[in-house]
């Protein structure tokens, strides 16, 4: 796969990708912020960060692994 190769992504796939990116970002933000104190912040931050990270792998495999249908196929 080349960098310039285009991929088509459906709206639900795009929403799923955005949600996982959001979970990673929110989890990382909680880990770096001091809004919640102590253990509660760490548990919530790590949970969001790791769940977003773990869900990224199968989504990426699905998006980058799917084949473009030929125009002749219906």
N, CA, C and O atoms as a Tinker XYZ file with bonds, in Angstrom:
   296  protein
     1  N      0.844000   -1.173000    0.000000    73     2
     2  CA     0.000000    0.000000    0.000000    64     1     3
     3  C      0.890000    1.236000    0.000000    63     2     4     5
     4  O      1.808000    1.351000    0.811000    81     3
     5  N      0.612000    2.151000   -0.910000    73     3     6
     6  CA     1.377000    3.388000   -0.950000    64     5     7
     7  C      0.677000    4.471000   -0.146000    63     6     8     9
     8  O     -0.512000    4.362000    0.153000    81     7
     9  N      1.404000    5.496000    0.196000    73     7    10
    10  CA     0.856000    6.585000    0.994000    64     9    11
    11  C     -0.234000    7.325000    0.222000    63    10    12    13
    12  O     -1.205000    7.792000    0.819000    81    11
    13  N     -0.085000    7.436000   -1.083000    73    11    14
    14  CA    -1.041000    8.198000   -1.879000    64    13    15
    15  C     -2.268000    7.385000   -2.283000    63    14    16    17
    16  O     -3.174000    7.920000   -2.921000    81    15
    17  N     -2.312000    6.114000   -1.925000    73    15    18
    18  CA    -3.460000    5.275000   -2.270000    64    17    19
    19  C     -4.683000    5.729000   -1.476000    63    18    20    21
    20  O     -4.621000    5.890000   -0.257000    81    19
    21  N     -5.791000    5.932000   -2.181000    73    19    22
    22  CA    -6.987000    6.407000   -1.490000    64    21    23
    23  C     -7.813000    5.228000   -0.980000    63    22    24    25
    24  O     -7.817000    4.149000   -1.574000    81    23
    25  N     -8.501000    5.453000    0.116000    73    23    26
    26  CA    -9.387000    4.468000    0.722000    64    25    27
    27  C    -10.745000    5.114000    0.913000    63    26    28    29
    28  O    -10.840000    6.302000    1.223000    81    27
    29  N    -11.794000    4.332000    0.726000    73    27    30
    30  CA   -13.121000    4.862000    1.026000    64    29    31
    31  C    -13.528000    4.349000    2.399000    63    30    32    33
    32  O    -13.338000    3.177000    2.725000    81    31
    33  N    -14.085000    5.240000    3.188000    73    31    34
    34  CA   -14.488000    4.921000    4.551000    64    33    35
    35  C    -15.951000    5.320000    4.690000    63    34    36    37
    36  O    -16.343000    6.419000    4.299000    81    35
    37  N    -16.754000    4.423000    5.247000    73    35    38
    38  CA   -18.163000    4.728000    5.444000    64    37    39
    39  C    -18.321000    5.663000    6.646000    63    38    40    41
    40  O    -17.404000    5.824000    7.452000    81    39
    41  N    -19.486000    6.266000    6.746000    73    39    42
    42  CA   -19.752000    7.183000    7.853000    64    41    43
    43  C    -19.675000    6.456000    9.206000    63    42    44    45
    44  O    -19.074000    6.993000   10.137000    81    43
    45  N    -20.261000    5.253000    9.353000    73    43    46
    46  CA   -20.107000    4.554000   10.643000    64    45    47
    47  C    -18.657000    4.219000   10.981000    63    46    48    49
    48  O    -18.260000    4.290000   12.144000    81    47
    49  N    -17.865000    3.855000    9.978000    73    47    50
    50  CA   -16.446000    3.594000   10.225000    64    49    51
    51  C    -15.733000    4.867000   10.670000    63    50    52    53
    52  O    -14.900000    4.834000   11.576000    81    51
    53  N    -16.059000    5.972000   10.040000    73    51    54
    54  CA   -15.451000    7.244000   10.406000    64    53    55
    55  C    -15.840000    7.649000   11.828000    63    54    56    57
    56  O    -15.012000    8.165000   12.578000    81    55
    57  N    -17.101000    7.416000   12.195000    73    55    58
    58  CA   -17.551000    7.724000   13.551000    64    57    59
    59  C    -16.831000    6.851000   14.576000    63    58    60    61
    60  O    -16.459000    7.324000   15.650000    81    59
    61  N    -16.636000    5.577000   14.241000    73    59    62
    62  CA   -15.932000    4.670000   15.140000    64    61    63
    63  C    -14.477000    5.073000   15.317000    63    62    64    65
    64  O    -13.943000    5.034000   16.425000    81    63
    65  N    -13.845000    5.457000   14.232000    73    63    66
    66  CA   -12.459000    5.931000   14.301000    64    65    67
    67  C    -12.377000    7.193000   15.154000    63    66    68    69
    68  O    -11.482000    7.322000   15.989000    81    67
    69  N    -13.307000    8.122000   14.948000    73    67    70
    70  CA   -13.306000    9.361000   15.727000    64    69    71
    71  C    -13.546000    9.081000   17.208000    63    70    72    73
    72  O    -12.932000    9.716000   18.066000    81    71
    73  N    -14.432000    8.140000   17.514000    73    71    74
    74  CA   -14.714000    7.818000   18.918000    64    73    75
    75  C    -13.489000    7.225000   19.610000    63    74    76    77
    76  O    -13.207000    7.561000   20.760000    81    75
    77  N    -12.761000    6.350000   18.923000    73    75    78
    78  CA   -11.566000    5.767000   19.542000    64    77    79
    79  C    -10.476000    6.819000   19.721000    63    78    80    81
    80  O     -9.768000    6.816000   20.728000    81    79
    81  N    -10.341000    7.718000   18.750000    73    79    82
    82  CA    -9.361000    8.807000   18.891000    64    81    83
    83  C     -9.752000    9.691000   20.071000    63    82    84    85
    84  O     -8.895000   10.140000   20.833000    81    83
    85  N    -11.049000    9.936000   20.214000    73    83    86
    86  CA   -11.526000   10.749000   21.332000    64    85    87
    87  C    -11.256000   10.091000   22.671000    63    86    88    89
    88  O    -10.861000   10.761000   23.625000    81    87
    89  N    -11.468000    8.776000   22.753000    73    87    90
    90  CA   -11.215000    8.054000   24.001000    64    89    91
    91  C     -9.738000    8.107000   24.375000    63    90    92    93
    92  O     -9.391000    8.299000   25.540000    81    91
    93  N     -8.879000    7.936000   23.388000    73    91    94
    94  CA    -7.438000    8.009000   23.651000    64    93    95
    95  C     -7.068000    9.412000   24.123000    63    94    96    97
    96  O     -6.338000    9.569000   25.102000    81    95
    97  N     -7.569000   10.426000   23.429000    73    95    98
    98  CA    -7.256000   11.801000   23.806000    64    97    99
    99  C     -7.800000   12.177000   25.171000    63    98   100   101
   100  O     -7.109000   12.816000   25.964000    81    99
   101  N     -9.033000   11.784000   25.449000    73    99   102
   102  CA    -9.634000   12.102000   26.741000    64   101   103
   103  C     -8.911000   11.362000   27.866000    63   102   104   105
   104  O     -8.665000   11.925000   28.933000    81   103
   105  N     -8.573000   10.093000   27.617000    73   103   106
   106  CA    -7.827000    9.323000   28.617000    64   105   107
   107  C     -6.464000    9.917000   28.888000    63   106   108   109
   108  O     -6.042000   10.023000   30.039000    81   107
   109  N     -5.771000   10.307000   27.825000    73   107   110
   110  CA    -4.452000   10.924000   28.004000    64   109   111
   111  C     -4.583000   12.259000   28.722000    63   110   112   113
   112  O     -3.743000   12.601000   29.554000    81   111
   113  N     -5.634000   13.017000   28.406000    73   111   114
   114  CA    -5.858000   14.284000   29.083000    64   113   115
   115  C     -6.103000   14.104000   30.571000    63   114   116   117
   116  O     -5.599000   14.875000   31.387000    81   115
   117  N     -6.880000   13.083000   30.925000    73   115   118
   118  CA    -7.115000   12.808000   32.339000    64   117   119
   119  C     -5.838000   12.408000   33.062000    63   118   120   121
   120  O     -5.627000   12.770000   34.219000    81   119
   121  N     -4.998000   11.667000   32.376000    73   119   122
   122  CA    -3.739000   11.262000   32.998000    64   121   123
   123  C     -2.828000   12.466000   33.243000    63   122   124   125
   124  O     -2.056000   12.485000   34.203000    81   123
   125  N     -2.922000   13.454000   32.381000    73   123   126
   126  CA    -2.044000   14.612000   32.499000    64   125   127
   127  C     -2.644000   15.750000   33.322000    63   126   128   129
   128  O     -1.925000   16.653000   33.751000    81   127
   129  N     -3.943000   15.711000   33.540000    73   127   130
   130  CA    -4.612000   16.798000   34.270000    64   129   131
   131  C     -4.734000   16.472000   35.755000    63   130   132   133
   132  O     -4.578000   15.324000   36.169000    81   131
   133  N     -5.008000   17.484000   36.527000    73   131   134
   134  CA    -5.179000   17.307000   37.971000    64   133   135
   135  C     -6.611000   17.613000   38.412000    63   134   136   137
   136  O     -6.826000   17.993000   39.563000    81   135
   137  N     -7.592000   17.457000   37.523000    73   135   138
   138  CA    -8.987000   17.741000   37.863000    64   137   139
   139  C     -9.543000   16.709000   38.834000    63   138   140   141
   140  O    -10.247000   17.062000   39.781000    81   139
   141  N     -9.236000   15.448000   38.610000    73   139   142
   142  CA    -9.617000   14.390000   39.545000    64   141   143
   143  C     -8.391000   14.067000   40.375000    63   142   144   145
   144  O     -7.265000   14.135000   39.881000    81   143
   145  N     -8.597000   13.729000   41.588000    73   143   146
   146  CA    -7.461000   13.451000   42.463000    64   145   147
   147  C     -7.157000   11.955000   42.520000    63   146   148   149
   148  O     -8.051000   11.108000   42.502000    81   147
   149  N     -5.893000   11.676000   42.587000    73   147   150
   150  CA    -5.375000   10.361000   42.911000    64   149   151
   151  C     -5.774000    9.206000   42.024000    63   150   152   153
   152  O     -5.751000    9.281000   40.796000    81   151
   153  N     -6.140000    8.139000   42.699000    73   151   154
   154  CA    -6.365000    6.847000   42.052000    64   153   155
   155  C     -7.534000    6.863000   41.075000    63   154   156   157
   156  O     -7.478000    6.209000   40.033000    81   155
   157  N     -8.583000    7.599000   41.398000    73   155   158
   158  CA    -9.764000    7.642000   40.527000    64   157   159
   159  C     -9.411000    8.190000   39.147000    63   158   160   161
   160  O     -9.853000    7.645000   38.135000    81   159
   161  N     -8.635000    9.243000   39.095000    73   159   162
   162  CA    -8.198000    9.845000   37.837000    64   161   163
   163  C     -7.342000    8.872000   37.037000    63   162   164   165
   164  O     -7.507000    8.738000   35.825000    81   163
   165  N     -6.437000    8.203000   37.717000    73   163   166
   166  CA    -5.547000    7.258000   37.035000    64   165   167
   167  C     -6.319000    6.086000   36.448000    63   166   168   169
   168  O     -6.068000    5.682000   35.313000    81   167
   169  N     -7.252000    5.543000   37.211000    73   167   170
   170  CA    -8.032000    4.397000   36.726000    64   169   171
   171  C     -8.866000    4.791000   35.511000    63   170   172   173
   172  O     -8.879000    4.081000   34.506000    81   171
   173  N     -9.558000    5.918000   35.605000    73   171   174
   174  CA   -10.385000    6.382000   34.494000    64   173   175
   175  C     -9.531000    6.727000   33.280000    63   174   176   177
   176  O     -9.871000    6.353000   32.158000    81   175
   177  N     -8.445000    7.423000   33.492000    73   175   178
   178  CA    -7.564000    7.799000   32.385000    64   177   179
   179  C     -6.964000    6.603000   31.677000    63   178   180   181
   180  O     -6.991000    6.527000   30.448000    81   179
   181  N     -6.421000    5.667000   32.441000    73   179   182
   182  CA    -5.834000    4.470000   31.834000    64   181   183
   183  C     -6.883000    3.614000   31.144000    63   182   184   185
   184  O     -6.621000    3.043000   30.085000    81   183
   185  N     -8.070000    3.519000   31.735000    73   183   186
   186  CA    -9.139000    2.728000   31.115000    64   185   187
   187  C     -9.533000    3.287000   29.753000    63   186   188   189
   188  O     -9.646000    2.538000   28.782000    81   187
   189  N     -9.740000    4.594000   29.678000    73   187   190
   190  CA   -10.101000    5.213000   28.403000    64   189   191
   191  C     -8.960000    5.132000   27.396000    63   190   192   193
   192  O     -9.170000    4.801000   26.230000    81   191
   193  N     -7.778000    5.431000   27.847000    73   191   194
   194  CA    -6.622000    5.412000   26.954000    64   193   195
   195  C     -6.393000    4.020000   26.368000    63   194   196   197
   196  O     -6.239000    3.870000   25.156000    81   195
   197  N     -6.370000    3.008000   27.226000    73   195   198
   198  CA    -6.082000    1.647000   26.759000    64   197   199
   199  C     -7.227000    1.046000   25.945000    63   198   200   201
   200  O     -6.981000    0.292000   25.003000    81   199
   201  N     -8.471000    1.367000   26.294000    73   199   202
   202  CA    -9.580000    0.838000   25.494000    64   201   203
   203  C     -9.594000    1.479000   24.110000    63   202   204   205
   204  O     -9.878000    0.805000   23.120000    81   203
   205  N     -9.291000    2.766000   24.030000    73   203   206
   206  CA    -9.193000    3.416000   22.725000    64   205   207
   207  C     -8.046000    2.866000   21.910000    63   206   208   209
   208  O     -8.176000    2.651000   20.705000    81   207
   209  N     -6.936000    2.641000   22.559000    73   207   210
   210  CA    -5.765000    2.095000   21.874000    64   209   211
   211  C     -6.015000    0.664000   21.403000    63   210   212   213
   212  O     -5.662000    0.305000   20.279000    81   211
   213  N     -6.620000   -0.146000   22.258000    73   211   214
   214  CA    -6.884000   -1.544000   21.909000    64   213   215
   215  C     -7.911000   -1.673000   20.785000    63   214   216   217
   216  O     -7.824000   -2.593000   19.970000    81   215
   217  N     -8.869000   -0.771000   20.735000    73   215   218
   218  CA    -9.881000   -0.856000   19.685000    64   217   219
   219  C     -9.377000   -0.306000   18.360000    63   218   220   221
   220  O    -10.003000   -0.531000   17.324000    81   219
   221  N     -8.271000    0.402000   18.374000    73   219   222
   222  CA    -7.715000    0.960000   17.147000    64   221   223
   223  C     -7.182000   -0.132000   16.217000    63   222   224   225
   224  O     -7.332000   -0.023000   15.000000    81   223
   225  N     -6.580000   -1.153000   16.752000    73   223   226
   226  CA    -5.945000   -2.187000   15.938000    64   225   227
   227  C     -6.963000   -2.907000   15.042000    63   226   228   229
   228  O     -6.746000   -2.974000   13.832000    81   227
   229  N     -8.066000   -3.448000   15.583000    73   227   230
   230  CA    -9.009000   -4.114000   14.681000    64   229   231
   231  C     -9.677000   -3.165000   13.688000    63   230   232   233
   232  O     -9.976000   -3.558000   12.560000    81   231
   233  N     -9.913000   -1.918000   14.100000    73   231   234
   234  CA   -10.518000   -0.954000   13.177000    64   233   235
   235  C     -9.558000   -0.655000   12.031000    63   234   236   237
   236  O     -9.966000   -0.629000   10.869000    81   235
   237  N     -8.300000   -0.432000   12.348000    73   235   238
   238  CA    -7.300000   -0.166000   11.314000    64   237   239
   239  C     -7.143000   -1.360000   10.379000    63   238   240   241
   240  O     -7.018000   -1.185000    9.167000    81   239
   241  N     -7.149000   -2.565000   10.928000    73   239   242
   242  CA    -7.047000   -3.761000   10.094000    64   241   243
   243  C     -8.247000   -3.853000    9.153000    63   242   244   245
   244  O     -8.103000   -4.247000    7.996000    81   243
   245  N     -9.427000   -3.488000    9.649000    73   243   246
   246  CA   -10.625000   -3.537000    8.811000    64   245   247
   247  C    -10.563000   -2.496000    7.696000    63   246   248   249
   248  O    -10.819000   -2.810000    6.534000    81   247
   249  N    -10.224000   -1.261000    8.050000    73   247   250
   250  CA   -10.220000   -0.175000    7.069000    64   249   251
   251  C     -9.120000   -0.367000    6.038000    63   250   252   253
   252  O     -9.366000   -0.223000    4.841000    81   251
   253  N     -7.920000   -0.689000    6.481000    73   251   254
   254  CA    -6.809000   -0.824000    5.539000    64   253   255
   255  C     -6.778000   -2.176000    4.856000    63   254   256   257
   256  O     -6.089000   -2.340000    3.849000    81   255
   257  N     -7.502000   -3.141000    5.375000    73   255   258
   258  CA    -7.492000   -4.472000    4.786000    64   257   259
   259  C     -8.601000   -4.721000    3.783000    63   258   260   261
   260  O     -8.554000   -5.711000    3.053000    81   259
   261  N     -9.613000   -3.835000    3.724000    73   259   262
   262  CA   -10.719000   -4.096000    2.805000    64   261   263
   263  C    -10.320000   -3.747000    1.385000    63   262   264   265
   264  O     -9.559000   -2.810000    1.146000    81   263
   265  N    -10.837000   -4.502000    0.470000    73   263   266
   266  CA   -10.515000   -4.336000   -0.945000    64   265   267
   267  C    -11.543000   -3.443000   -1.604000    63   266   268   269
   268  O    -12.717000   -3.448000   -1.233000    81   267
   269  N    -11.094000   -2.677000   -2.584000    73   267   270
   270  CA   -12.014000   -1.871000   -3.375000    64   269   271
   271  C    -12.706000   -2.786000   -4.374000    63   270   272   273
   272  O    -12.053000   -3.591000   -5.037000    81   271
   273  N    -14.020000   -2.666000   -4.484000    73   271   274
   274  CA   -14.763000   -3.501000   -5.421000    64   273   275
   275  C    -14.520000   -2.999000   -6.851000    63   274   276   277
   276  O    -14.383000   -1.801000   -7.097000    81   275
   277  N    -14.473000   -3.946000   -7.766000    73   275   278
   278  CA   -14.368000   -3.568000   -9.175000    64   277   279
   279  C    -15.651000   -2.904000   -9.598000    63   278   280   281
   280  O    -16.709000   -3.166000   -9.026000    81   279
   281  N    -15.570000   -2.047000  -10.593000    73   279   282
   282  CA   -16.755000   -1.386000  -11.112000    64   281   283
   283  C    -17.689000   -2.410000  -11.746000    63   282   284   285
   284  O    -18.904000   -2.207000  -11.765000    81   283
   285  N    -17.144000   -3.501000  -12.263000    73   283   286
   286  CA   -17.971000   -4.512000  -12.915000    64   285   287
   287  C    -18.720000   -5.386000  -11.922000    63   286   288   289
   288  O    -19.701000   -6.024000  -12.305000    81   287
   289  N    -18.297000   -5.443000  -10.653000    73   287   290
   290  CA   -18.994000   -6.231000   -9.649000    64   289   291
   291  C    -20.212000   -5.487000   -9.155000    63   290   292   293
   292  O    -20.195000   -4.262000   -9.043000    81   291
   293  N    -21.277000   -6.224000   -8.858000    73   291   294
   294  CA   -22.492000   -5.586000   -8.327000    64   293   295
   295  C    -22.900000   -6.239000   -7.055000    63   294   296
   296  O    -23.899000   -5.846000   -6.453000    81   295
